[in-house]
Amino acid sequence: MKRFLIDFRPAIVSPLPGGIVPDTTGMWGHFGLAQQVNAALPNSLTTLASQNTLIGLAPVQLISARLMIDGAQGGAVTLRSPSGPAIISFMGNSVATDGTFASRVRVLNSTTQTITVAGSTGVITRGTMTIADAAYRDFLVQPGSASTVVITNLGGGTT
């Protein structure tokens, strides 16, 4: 059983052999791929229940792939993103910050209010950022520089 656990690591797609240290040359190749695939494995639905009309997200919530907002707010809800540097830091040190890497996230609205996604410091939003009740919207989260992230609307639908 111990040998099975050593060989089969469900949370690690490609472990680094002992003595190998990733450098700037290798970080865009195998090491970068391994880091990003390992980070993308937990692709579960994250539910954020809140009664607040202003909800601040942590980087892990924004990059969770699927985020459901739930609650009984008294009015329209603003969903504020983390700062650009915080998002990039959470994505990992091998992420290209020249606009060629992107992470997709789906935000589901299960409240009875409209949700508006708003950017923080270092975050640029593009397209429609409003999500109607009982609807979803897909976004592309894309590092555009070392300190700037662009969140772009990809479209949406009803749940």
C-alpha positions in Angstrom: 0.0 0.0 0.0 2.9 2.4 0.8 4.4 1.8 -2.6 1.0 2.5 -4.2 0.8 5.8 -2.4 4.3 6.8 -3.4 3.7 6.0 -7.1 0.1 7.3 -7.3 -0.2 10.8 -6.0 -3.7 12.0 -6.9 -3.0 15.7 -6.2 0.4 15.7 -8.0 0.4 15.1 -11.7 4.2 15.2 -12.1 6.4 15.3 -9.0 9.9 16.7 -9.4 12.7 14.2 -9.0 15.0 14.9 -6.1 17.8 17.3 -6.8 16.0 19.1 -9.7 15.3 22.8 -9.0 13.1 24.7 -11.5 14.9 27.7 -13.0 13.8 30.6 -15.2 14.5 28.5 -18.4 12.4 25.6 -17.3 9.5 27.4 -15.7 7.6 27.9 -19.0 8.0 24.2 -19.9 7.4 21.1 -17.9 7.6 22.8 -14.5 5.1 25.4 -15.5 2.7 22.9 -16.9 3.0 20.6 -13.8 2.3 23.6 -11.5 -0.7 24.7 -13.4 -2.2 21.3 -13.9 -1.7 20.5 -10.2 -3.5 23.8 -9.3 -6.4 23.1 -11.7 -7.3 19.7 -10.3 -9.7 20.8 -7.5 -12.4 21.9 -9.9 -15.4 21.8 -7.6 -18.3 24.2 -7.0 -17.5 26.7 -4.3 -20.5 28.2 -2.6 -20.3 31.6 -1.0 -23.3 32.4 1.2 -23.5 35.9 2.4 -26.2 38.5 3.4 -23.9 41.4 2.5 -24.4 43.5 -0.6 -20.7 44.0 -0.9 -18.7 40.7 -1.1 -14.9 40.7 -1.3 -13.4 37.6 -2.9 -10.2 35.9 -2.0 -8.0 34.7 -4.9 -8.8 31.1 -4.2 -12.5 31.9 -4.6 -12.0 33.8 -7.9 -9.9 31.1 -9.4 -12.0 28.2 -8.2 -13.5 27.6 -11.7 -17.1 27.6 -10.5 -18.4 30.0 -7.8 -22.0 30.1 -6.6 -23.2 33.2 -4.8 -26.1 32.5 -2.4 -27.9 34.5 0.2 -30.9 36.8 0.9 -29.5 40.2 0.3 -31.7 43.3 0.6 -30.5 44.9 -2.6 -28.1 44.6 -5.6 -24.9 42.8 -4.8 -21.3 43.9 -5.7 -18.8 41.1 -6.0 -15.3 42.7 -5.6 -12.3 40.9 -7.0 -9.0 40.6 -5.2 -6.2 42.9 -6.3 -4.3 42.1 -9.5 -1.0 41.3 -7.7 -2.9 39.0 -5.2 -4.5 37.1 -8.1 -1.2 36.6 -10.0 0.5 35.5 -6.8 -2.2 32.9 -6.2 -1.9 31.6 -9.8 1.7 30.7 -9.2 5.2 31.9 -10.2 5.2 30.1 -13.5 2.2 32.0 -14.9 3.0 34.0 -18.0 2.0 37.7 -17.4 2.1 38.8 -21.0 -1.6 38.0 -21.7 -1.0 34.5 -23.1 -2.3 32.6 -20.0 -5.9 32.7 -18.8 -8.1 31.0 -16.3 -11.8 30.6 -16.8 -14.3 31.0 -14.0 -18.1 30.6 -13.9 -20.1 32.7 -11.4 -23.6 31.4 -10.7 -26.2 33.7 -9.1 -28.6 31.9 -6.8 -29.7 35.0 -5.0 -32.8 37.0 -5.8 -30.8 40.1 -6.6 -28.6 41.2 -9.5 -24.8 40.7 -9.0 -22.2 43.1 -10.5 -18.6 42.0 -10.7 -16.2 44.9 -9.9 -12.4 45.0 -10.1 -10.0 46.1 -7.4 -6.6 47.7 -7.6 -4.8 46.3 -10.7 -7.9 44.7 -12.1 -9.5 45.8 -15.4 -13.0 44.5 -16.3 -14.2 44.2 -19.9 -17.7 43.5 -21.1 -20.9 43.0 -19.2 -20.2 42.5 -15.5 -23.8 42.1 -14.4 -25.4 38.7 -13.6 -29.2 38.5 -13.3 -30.8 36.3 -10.6 -31.0 32.6 -11.5 -28.3 33.1 -14.1 -24.6 32.5 -14.6 -21.8 34.3 -16.4 -18.4 33.0 -17.6 -15.3 35.1 -17.2 -11.7 34.9 -18.4 -9.1 35.9 -15.8 -6.0 36.9 -17.6 -2.7 38.3 -16.2 -1.8 41.2 -18.5 1.4 42.3 -16.7 3.2 41.6 -13.4 0.6 43.7 -11.5 -2.5 43.8 -13.8 -5.2 41.3 -14.4 -8.0 41.6 -17.0 -11.4 40.0 -16.3 -13.3 39.6 -19.5 -17.0 38.5 -19.9 -17.3 35.4 -22.1 -21.1 35.2 -22.0 -23.7 33.5 -19.8 -27.1 32.0 -19.5 -29.8 30.9 -17.1 -29.5 28.2 -14.5 
